[in-house]
Amino acid sequence: MKNTRSNIMAATRKLIVEKGYSDMTTKDVAKEAQVNEVTLFRQFGSKKELLLTTLKEAEWIPSVNKEIYDQFQWDLTSDLHLMMEAYLTQVTPEIVRFSLGLRAQEIYQETMPYIEKIPTAFIQTLEDYLIRMKSKKQVKIHDPKKSAEIIFSSMIGFAFLHAYSSSDQYEKEVEIFISDAIDQFINGLI
């Protein structure tokens, strides 16, 4: 039963990436999950409930690991590298395409809280870090929140720009981006 449920949710994720929510049908999901469409409705009730359950039970939604704070060296270059790498390792082209697929008008209000979790968590981590660095007199910034938003915006911009890149291409570009972005931020922050 749990395996069937997992297969259905995996099929849902895959089809949202490929087609988006509006163009995905329950028939498509059932076929992809290799189950009868009746099984899908028995487990989830509706297409919308299937999506919301997939989001609620998601272990794959990017998040900030609280242990990241233990890894900080309180060196701007290495810590920004750590945070950017953590974000861009999780927010792959597939995750970006999935989030784009969730922006259908008929489900937008319900999916928005899940979509907003990612930027909120990463921005808060960056802001907390910059506040601490400012108190240590390691950075000269007036508004840690705005600085965190700028850094995060560059990361999300990069991720969305490469939403349709191959995995290999993305991995190559990530390291170059992180290095170049940190260099530009450091020159503006120190």
N, C-alpha and C positions, 0 to 999 in steps of 0.2 A: 504493500500500500504506500509506504513512504517513498519507495523507489519510483513508483508511478507518479506520485505527487512531484517529486524532484525532477523527473523527466519532463513533466508538463511545464513546470516553471522554467526549466532550462530552454525548452522549445519556445516559450513566450519571450524570454530574453533575446534569443537568437532572431526570432521573427521581428521583434521591435527594432532591432539593429538593422535588419535587412529591409523591412517594409514600413516601419512606423506603426503606431497604435491604430490609426484610422484604417489603414489598408490591410492590417492583419485580421484574419477571421478565426473563429474558434475551430472551424474545419481545418484551417492551415495548421493551427497549434496541435490539434489531435493527430493529424497526419505526421507532423514532425516528431511528436512524442511517441508515435506508434501506439496510440490508444484510440478507443472509440470516442466519438464526440460526446456521447452520453456520459462516459466516465468523467470527462472534463467538467460537464455541468453538475454531475453528482458531487464532485470534489470541491468545486468552486462556485457554482451557481450561475455566474455570468462572466462575460469577457472582462468587464470592469473589475469584478471581485477577484478574478484570476490575476489581473495586473496588480491590484492593491495588495493582495496576499504575497505575490512575488516580491514586491517592494518591501513589505513588512518583514518578511523572512529572509531578506537578502543578507548574505554574509559577504557578498562581493561588492557592496557599495563602499567606495573609498572613504576612509576615515583617518583621523590622526591618532596614532598609537600614543597613549600617554607616556610610554617609556621613552619617547623621543626626547623628553625633557632631561632624562638621565644621560642621554648621549651628547647633549650640548657641551661644547668645550669653551663656550663664551668667547669664541673667536668668530667674528662676523662672516668671514669667507667660508670656513668649514661648516658653520651652523646653517648658513643659507644654502650651501650645497646639500647638506643633509635634508633640510626641509623641502627643497625643490625636487630632489631626487625621490623623496617619499611620495610627494604629490604626483609627479610625472610617471612614477612606476605604477601607481594605482590608476591614474586617469589615462588609460590607454585610448587609442583611437576607437576601439569597440565600446568603451564606456561613454565616450563623447557621443558616438552615434546612437547609443541607447538613450542617453539623456535628450538628444534631439527628437527621438521617436516618442518621447513622453510629452511632448509639447502640443499634442492635439487639443483643440479647443474643448472637446467634450469631456476631457479628463484633467485639464490643466489645474483646476482648483484642488483636486484631490492629490495630484502628483507633485505639486509645487513644494510642499513641506519636505518631501524626500529629496528633491532636486536641490533645495536650499541648504540641506544639511552639510553638503560637501564644502561649498565656499565658506559657510559660517564657521565650521570647525577649523579649517586651515587659516582663515583670516584671524581668528581669535588666537591661534597658536603663534602666528607671526607677530601679532600685536603684543601679546604677553612677552614674547622674546624681546621685541624692540623696547618695550617699557623697561624691562630689566637691564638691557644694554645701555639705555639712556641713563638709568640710575647709577650704573657703573661708570658713566662718562666715556663709554666706548663708541657711541654714535652721537652726532649732533643733529637731532631731528626735533621739529616742533610738535608734530602730531603723529605719534606711533600708529594710530589707527589708519590714517590716510596713507602712511608709508606702507603699512601691511597690505592695504587694498591695492596700492600700485604694484607691489611685488606680486601679489596674488593675480592681479589682472594680467600681468605679463605671462604668468604660468598658464592661466586658463586660455588666454589668447593663443599661446603656442599650441596647447592641446587641441583647441578647436581648429586652428589653421591646419593641423596635421590629422584631422579626423578621418581622412580617406587615404592616408599613407599606409604602406605595408608595414608590418611589424618590424622587419629588418631596417627599413628606412627610418622609421620612427626612433628606434633604439639608437641609431647613429646620430640622428639630429638632436636627440635629447641631451646627450653629453655636451655637444657643441653649444646648444642653447644655454644650458646651465652655466657653463664656463663664461660665455659672453655676457649673460645677464648679470651674473655675480660681479664680474669686472665692472660693468656699467653702474650697478647699484653701489658698489664699494666706493668708487670714485665720487659718487654723489652723496654718500652717507658719512664718510670719514673726513 
